[in-house]
Amino acid sequence: MPGNANILRIKAYIVSMPSLPTTVAKVMEICNNPKTSPTDLDKVISLDPVLMGKVLKLINSAYYGLQNQVTSLVRAIIMLGVNTVKNLALSTAILDKLVDKSGFRALNMEGFWRHSLCVGVVAKMIARKKGVAVQRLDEFFAAGLLHDIGKIPLNNALADEYVRAMALADHERIPIHLAEKRSIDIDHAETGSMIADAWHLDGPIADAIRFHHDVMQYEGKNADIVLAVAVADYYASREGIGFSGCLYPEKIAPEVFDRLGVPKAWLEEIDAAVTAEIEKASIFLKIK
């Protein structure tokens, strides 16, 4: 069956993807230890000048808006927090592997990543609106930034099929994930979950990747992030910020807003703030 052949091609593509750098894997490992200190993280990151440069570049960017330049890695880790540095290391490592202009055949790369930045920004704004602890805010951002990574194997390995999926979504005015399933036999959430497994990702980012179009079925412990990313994805697609192949996003059920604790009307008030935050967050695409 063509569907089975498509899935095999996607699996082969994911298997061929480079693994995450050893340093990033070590950062993930030590950050999962609740006793990890900034000094522990400094010892690992300082062995990787590229990653160290990214951390320092980020802390000194408009994304954080600090008045005085930070030149000490330990101080940057203390100011950012261990969890934020972990998410920075993971996000930039994944972007390094996936931001390849030559590979974007069906989707437009700039449009795709602007959509992804918007989802990350709005998910973080939702978290702030909910009163989520400061040290967790960038986890919402990272989950939003990476939520659509499953579209990249579909786009790169099955470009012609993906163009047809987008055409189907446009012609029948349906969400892209439903068109993917009908055209290719697998959708980007499933493909993204395969990438998460290949790169040994778990926790809220992996859950957001897998369930952002299936939030009512999600019963794990990261519902706040999964719901925030789903709402942020709907907002970005509805407002046409960037382009991820979805002109007709699925409407968010009222109970999702109830569970999230953020009123739907709030989405009508954030346009100017979103634009400003996207420009600040664009540093993530420039720290390769």
The 8 nearest C-alpha neighbors of each residue, nearest first, counted from 0:
[[1, 3, 2, 4, 5, 184, 6, 183],
 [2, 0, 4, 3, 5, 183, 184, 6],
 [3, 1, 184, 5, 4, 0, 183, 6],
 [2, 4, 6, 5, 0, 1, 7, 184],
 [5, 3, 1, 7, 2, 6, 8, 0],
 [6, 4, 2, 8, 3, 7, 1, 9],
 [5, 7, 9, 3, 8, 4, 10, 2],
 [8, 6, 10, 4, 5, 9, 11, 3],
 [9, 7, 11, 5, 6, 10, 12, 4],
 [8, 10, 6, 12, 11, 7, 152, 13],
 [11, 9, 7, 13, 12, 8, 14, 6],
 [10, 12, 8, 14, 9, 13, 7, 15],
 [13, 11, 9, 15, 10, 14, 8, 16],
 [14, 12, 16, 10, 15, 11, 9, 194],
 [13, 15, 11, 12, 16, 10, 197, 17],
 [14, 16, 12, 13, 11, 17, 10, 18],
 [15, 17, 13, 14, 18, 12, 96, 11],
 [18, 16, 15, 19, 96, 14, 13, 20],
 [17, 19, 16, 20, 198, 197, 21, 96],
 [18, 20, 21, 17, 92, 198, 23, 24],
 [21, 19, 23, 22, 18, 24, 92, 17],
 [20, 22, 24, 23, 25, 19, 18, 26],
 [23, 21, 25, 20, 24, 26, 43, 47],
 [22, 24, 26, 25, 20, 21, 88, 27],
 [23, 25, 21, 27, 22, 26, 28, 20],
 [26, 24, 28, 22, 23, 27, 21, 29],
 [25, 27, 23, 28, 29, 24, 30, 22],
 [28, 26, 24, 30, 25, 29, 23, 85],
 [27, 29, 25, 26, 31, 30, 24, 32],
 [28, 30, 31, 32, 26, 27, 25, 35],
 [31, 29, 27, 32, 28, 26, 35, 85],
 [30, 32, 29, 28, 33, 27, 35, 26],
 [31, 33, 30, 29, 34, 35, 28, 27],
 [34, 32, 35, 31, 30, 29, 36, 81],
 [33, 35, 32, 36, 30, 31, 29, 39],
 [36, 34, 32, 33, 30, 39, 29, 37],
 [35, 37, 39, 38, 34, 40, 81, 33],
 [38, 36, 40, 39, 76, 41, 77, 73],
 [39, 37, 41, 36, 40, 42, 73, 35],
 [40, 38, 36, 42, 37, 41, 35, 43],
 [39, 41, 37, 43, 38, 42, 44, 36],
 [40, 42, 38, 44, 39, 43, 45, 73],
 [43, 41, 39, 40, 45, 44, 38, 46],
 [44, 42, 40, 41, 45, 46, 39, 22],
 [45, 43, 41, 46, 47, 51, 42, 40],
 [44, 46, 47, 42, 43, 41, 51, 48],
 [47, 45, 44, 43, 48, 42, 22, 51],
 [46, 48, 44, 45, 49, 50, 51, 22],
 [49, 47, 51, 50, 52, 45, 46, 44],
 [50, 48, 52, 51, 47, 53, 287, 44],
 [49, 51, 53, 52, 47, 48, 54, 44],
 [52, 50, 48, 54, 53, 49, 44, 45],
 [53, 51, 49, 55, 50, 54, 56, 48],
 [52, 54, 56, 50, 51, 55, 286, 57],
 [53, 55, 57, 51, 56, 52, 58, 50],
 [56, 54, 52, 58, 57, 53, 59, 51],
 [57, 55, 53, 59, 54, 58, 52, 60],
 [56, 58, 60, 54, 59, 55, 53, 282],
 [57, 59, 55, 60, 56, 63, 54, 75],
 [58, 60, 56, 57, 68, 55, 69, 65],
 [61, 59, 57, 62, 58, 63, 56, 64],
 [60, 62, 64, 63, 279, 59, 65, 280],
 [61, 63, 279, 60, 280, 64, 57, 282],
 [64, 62, 61, 65, 60, 58, 59, 57],
 [63, 65, 61, 62, 60, 66, 59, 58],
 [66, 64, 67, 63, 59, 68, 61, 58],
 [65, 67, 64, 68, 59, 63, 69, 61],
 [66, 68, 65, 69, 59, 64, 70, 58],
 [67, 69, 59, 70, 66, 65, 58, 55],
 [68, 70, 71, 59, 67, 75, 55, 58],
 [71, 69, 68, 72, 55, 75, 74, 59],
 [70, 72, 74, 73, 69, 75, 55, 76],
 [71, 73, 75, 74, 76, 70, 41, 55],
 [74, 72, 76, 75, 71, 41, 77, 37],
 [73, 75, 77, 71, 76, 72, 78, 69],
 [74, 76, 72, 78, 73, 77, 79, 71],
 [77, 75, 73, 79, 74, 80, 78, 37],
 [76, 78, 74, 80, 75, 79, 37, 73],
 [79, 77, 75, 76, 80, 74, 58, 73],
 [80, 78, 76, 77, 83, 75, 84, 81],
 [79, 81, 77, 83, 76, 82, 78, 84],
 [80, 82, 84, 83, 85, 76, 37, 30],
 [83, 81, 85, 84, 80, 86, 134, 30],
 [84, 82, 86, 85, 80, 81, 137, 79],
 [85, 83, 87, 81, 86, 82, 88, 80],
 [84, 86, 82, 88, 83, 87, 27, 89],
 [87, 85, 89, 83, 84, 88, 90, 141],
 [88, 86, 84, 90, 85, 89, 91, 83],
 [89, 87, 85, 86, 91, 90, 92, 84],
 [88, 90, 86, 92, 87, 91, 93, 85],
 [91, 89, 87, 93, 92, 88, 86, 94],
 [90, 92, 94, 93, 88, 89, 87, 95],
 [93, 91, 95, 89, 94, 90, 88, 96],
 [92, 94, 96, 90, 95, 91, 97, 89],
 [93, 95, 91, 97, 96, 98, 92, 90],
 [96, 94, 92, 93, 97, 98, 91, 287],
 [95, 97, 93, 94, 98, 92, 17, 99],
 [96, 98, 94, 95, 99, 93, 151, 148],
 [99, 97, 94, 95, 96, 100, 108, 284],
 [100, 98, 101, 102, 97, 103, 96, 108],
 [99, 101, 102, 103, 108, 98, 107, 104],
 [100, 102, 99, 103, 104, 98, 108, 155],
 [101, 103, 100, 99, 155, 104, 154, 98],
 [104, 102, 100, 101, 106, 108, 105, 155],
 [103, 105, 106, 158, 102, 155, 154, 107],
 [106, 104, 158, 154, 162, 103, 161, 107],
 [107, 105, 103, 104, 108, 154, 111, 244],
 [106, 108, 110, 109, 111, 103, 105, 104],
 [107, 109, 111, 110, 103, 106, 112, 100],
 [110, 108, 112, 111, 107, 113, 241, 242],
 [111, 109, 241, 242, 113, 107, 108, 112],
 [110, 112, 243, 108, 242, 114, 109, 113],
 [111, 113, 115, 114, 109, 110, 116, 108],
 [114, 112, 241, 116, 110, 115, 111, 109],
 [113, 115, 241, 117, 111, 112, 116, 240],
 [114, 116, 144, 112, 118, 113, 117, 119],
 [117, 115, 113, 119, 144, 118, 114, 112],
 [116, 118, 120, 114, 115, 119, 277, 121],
 [117, 119, 231, 143, 115, 121, 232, 116],
 [143, 120, 118, 140, 144, 116, 122, 117],
 [119, 121, 117, 123, 118, 122, 140, 116],
 [120, 122, 124, 118, 231, 123, 119, 117],
 [123, 121, 125, 227, 119, 228, 231, 124],
 [122, 124, 126, 140, 139, 120, 121, 125],
 [125, 123, 121, 127, 126, 122, 128, 120],
 [126, 124, 128, 122, 123, 127, 121, 129],
 [127, 125, 123, 129, 131, 124, 128, 122],
 [126, 128, 124, 130, 129, 125, 131, 123],
 [129, 127, 125, 126, 130, 124, 261, 131],
 [130, 128, 126, 127, 131, 125, 260, 261],
 [131, 129, 127, 128, 126, 132, 133, 125],
 [130, 132, 126, 129, 127, 133, 135, 136],
 [133, 131, 134, 135, 130, 136, 127, 126],
 [132, 134, 135, 136, 131, 127, 137, 130],
 [133, 135, 132, 136, 80, 82, 83, 137],
 [134, 136, 138, 133, 132, 137, 131, 139],
 [137, 135, 138, 133, 139, 123, 134, 126],
 [138, 136, 140, 139, 135, 83, 141, 123],
 [137, 139, 141, 135, 140, 136, 142, 86],
 [140, 138, 123, 142, 137, 136, 141, 122],
 [139, 141, 119, 137, 123, 143, 138, 142],
 [142, 140, 144, 138, 143, 139, 137, 145],
 [143, 141, 204, 139, 145, 140, 144, 146],
 [119, 144, 142, 118, 146, 140, 141, 228],
 [143, 145, 119, 115, 141, 116, 142, 146],
 [146, 144, 142, 143, 148, 147, 141, 115],
 [145, 147, 208, 143, 142, 148, 144, 207],
 [148, 146, 149, 145, 150, 208, 187, 191],
 [149, 147, 150, 145, 191, 151, 146, 187],
 [191, 148, 150, 187, 190, 147, 151, 188],
 [151, 149, 187, 153, 148, 152, 147, 154],
 [150, 152, 154, 153, 149, 148, 155, 97],
 [153, 151, 155, 154, 156, 150, 149, 9],
 [154, 152, 150, 157, 151, 156, 155, 161],
 [153, 155, 158, 151, 152, 157, 105, 150],
 [156, 154, 152, 158, 102, 153, 157, 151],
 [155, 157, 152, 153, 154, 158, 9, 12],
 [158, 156, 153, 160, 154, 159, 155, 161],
 [157, 159, 154, 161, 105, 160, 155, 104],
 [160, 158, 162, 161, 157, 163, 105, 154],
 [159, 161, 163, 157, 162, 158, 164, 183],
 [160, 162, 164, 158, 163, 159, 154, 157],
 [161, 163, 165, 159, 164, 160, 105, 166],
 [162, 164, 166, 160, 161, 165, 167, 159],
 [165, 163, 161, 167, 178, 179, 166, 162],
 [166, 164, 168, 162, 167, 163, 244, 169],
 [165, 167, 163, 169, 164, 168, 170, 162],
 [168, 166, 164, 170, 169, 165, 171, 178],
 [169, 167, 173, 165, 178, 172, 166, 175],
 [170, 168, 172, 166, 167, 171, 165, 246],
 [169, 171, 167, 172, 168, 166, 173, 165],
 [170, 172, 168, 173, 169, 167, 166, 178],
 [173, 171, 169, 168, 170, 247, 174, 246],
 [172, 174, 168, 171, 247, 175, 177, 169],
 [175, 173, 248, 247, 176, 177, 245, 249],
 [174, 176, 178, 245, 177, 168, 179, 244],
 [177, 175, 179, 186, 178, 174, 180, 187],
 [178, 176, 180, 179, 175, 174, 181, 173],
 [177, 179, 175, 181, 164, 168, 180, 176],
 [180, 178, 176, 186, 182, 183, 164, 177],
 [179, 181, 184, 185, 186, 177, 178, 183],
 [180, 182, 178, 179, 184, 183, 177, 164],
 [183, 181, 179, 164, 180, 178, 184, 160],
 [182, 184, 179, 185, 180, 2, 181, 5],
 [185, 183, 180, 2, 181, 182, 179, 186],
 [186, 184, 180, 183, 179, 189, 6, 187],
 [185, 187, 180, 179, 176, 189, 188, 190],
 [186, 188, 149, 190, 150, 189, 191, 176],
 [187, 189, 209, 191, 190, 186, 208, 149],
 [190, 188, 192, 187, 191, 186, 209, 193],
 [189, 191, 149, 187, 193, 192, 188, 186],
 [149, 192, 190, 188, 194, 193, 189, 148],
 [191, 193, 195, 189, 209, 190, 194, 188],
 [192, 194, 190, 196, 191, 195, 197, 189],
 [195, 193, 197, 191, 192, 196, 198, 13],
 [196, 194, 200, 192, 198, 193, 197, 199],
 [195, 197, 199, 193, 194, 198, 200, 192],
 [198, 196, 194, 195, 199, 193, 14, 13],
 [197, 199, 195, 196, 200, 194, 18, 19],
 [200, 198, 196, 197, 195, 201, 194, 24],
 [201, 199, 195, 198, 205, 196, 202, 204],
 [200, 202, 205, 199, 204, 203, 195, 206],
 [201, 203, 205, 204, 206, 200, 221, 220],
 [202, 204, 206, 221, 205, 207, 224, 201],
 [205, 203, 142, 207, 206, 202, 208, 201],
 [204, 206, 201, 208, 207, 203, 202, 195],
 [205, 207, 203, 209, 208, 204, 210, 202],
 [208, 206, 225, 204, 211, 210, 209, 205],
 [209, 207, 146, 205, 206, 188, 210, 191],
 [208, 210, 188, 206, 192, 207, 189, 211],
 [211, 209, 213, 207, 212, 214, 206, 208],
 [210, 212, 229, 207, 213, 214, 225, 208],
 [213, 211, 210, 214, 229, 188, 209, 176],
 [214, 212, 210, 211, 215, 216, 217, 209],
 [213, 215, 217, 216, 210, 211, 212, 226],
 [214, 216, 217, 213, 255, 218, 210, 212],
 [217, 215, 214, 213, 218, 210, 219, 212],
 [216, 218, 214, 215, 219, 210, 213, 222],
 [219, 217, 216, 220, 222, 215, 221, 214],
 [220, 218, 221, 217, 222, 206, 203, 202],
 [219, 221, 222, 218, 223, 203, 202, 217],
 [222, 220, 203, 223, 219, 224, 225, 206],
 [221, 223, 225, 224, 220, 226, 219, 217],
 [222, 224, 226, 221, 225, 227, 259, 126],
 [225, 223, 227, 226, 222, 221, 139, 228],
 [226, 224, 207, 222, 228, 227, 223, 211],
 [227, 225, 229, 223, 224, 228, 222, 230],
 [228, 226, 224, 122, 230, 229, 225, 231],
 [227, 229, 231, 225, 122, 143, 230, 226],
 [230, 228, 211, 226, 232, 227, 231, 225],
 [229, 231, 233, 227, 232, 228, 234, 226],
 [230, 232, 118, 228, 234, 121, 233, 122],
 [233, 231, 229, 235, 118, 234, 230, 228],
 [232, 234, 230, 236, 231, 235, 237, 248],
 [233, 235, 231, 237, 232, 236, 238, 230],
 [236, 234, 232, 240, 238, 237, 233, 239],
 [237, 235, 239, 233, 238, 234, 232, 248],
 [238, 236, 234, 239, 235, 233, 248, 246],
 [237, 239, 235, 236, 240, 234, 233, 241],
 [240, 238, 236, 237, 241, 235, 242, 246],
 [241, 239, 235, 238, 114, 242, 236, 113],
 [240, 242, 110, 114, 113, 239, 111, 243],
 [243, 241, 110, 111, 114, 244, 240, 239],
 [242, 244, 111, 245, 114, 110, 241, 106],
 [243, 245, 242, 165, 175, 246, 106, 111],
 [246, 244, 175, 247, 243, 174, 248, 236],
 [247, 245, 248, 236, 244, 169, 174, 237],
 [246, 248, 174, 245, 173, 172, 249, 237],
 [249, 247, 174, 233, 245, 246, 236, 250],
 [248, 250, 174, 251, 247, 233, 173, 212],
 [251, 249, 248, 252, 233, 247, 253, 230],
 [250, 252, 249, 253, 255, 230, 233, 256],
 [251, 253, 254, 255, 250, 256, 249, 215],
 [254, 252, 255, 256, 257, 251, 263, 258],
 [253, 255, 257, 256, 252, 258, 251, 259],
 [256, 254, 258, 257, 253, 252, 259, 251],
 [255, 257, 259, 254, 253, 258, 261, 260],
 [258, 256, 254, 260, 255, 259, 253, 261],
 [259, 257, 255, 256, 260, 254, 226, 261],
 [258, 260, 256, 257, 261, 255, 223, 226],
 [259, 261, 257, 258, 256, 262, 129, 255],
 [260, 262, 259, 256, 263, 257, 129, 265],
 [263, 261, 264, 265, 256, 260, 257, 266],
 [262, 264, 265, 266, 256, 261, 267, 253],
 [265, 263, 266, 262, 267, 268, 261, 269],
 [266, 264, 267, 263, 268, 262, 269, 261],
 [267, 265, 264, 268, 263, 269, 234, 262],
 [266, 268, 265, 264, 269, 270, 263, 234],
 [269, 267, 265, 266, 270, 264, 271, 272],
 [268, 270, 272, 271, 266, 267, 273, 265],
 [271, 269, 273, 272, 268, 274, 267, 266],
 [272, 270, 274, 273, 269, 275, 268, 276],
 [271, 273, 275, 269, 270, 274, 276, 268],
 [274, 272, 276, 270, 271, 275, 269, 277],
 [275, 273, 277, 271, 272, 276, 270, 278],
 [274, 276, 272, 278, 273, 277, 271, 279],
 [275, 277, 279, 273, 278, 274, 280, 272],
 [278, 276, 280, 274, 279, 275, 117, 281],
 [277, 279, 281, 275, 276, 280, 274, 282],
 [280, 278, 62, 276, 277, 61, 281, 282],
 [279, 281, 277, 282, 278, 62, 283, 276],
 [282, 280, 283, 278, 279, 284, 277, 285],
 [281, 283, 285, 280, 284, 286, 279, 57],
 [284, 282, 281, 285, 286, 280, 91, 57],
 [283, 285, 282, 281, 286, 287, 94, 91],
 [286, 284, 282, 283, 287, 281, 91, 53],
 [287, 285, 283, 53, 284, 282, 56, 91],
 [286, 285, 95, 284, 91, 53, 94, 283]]
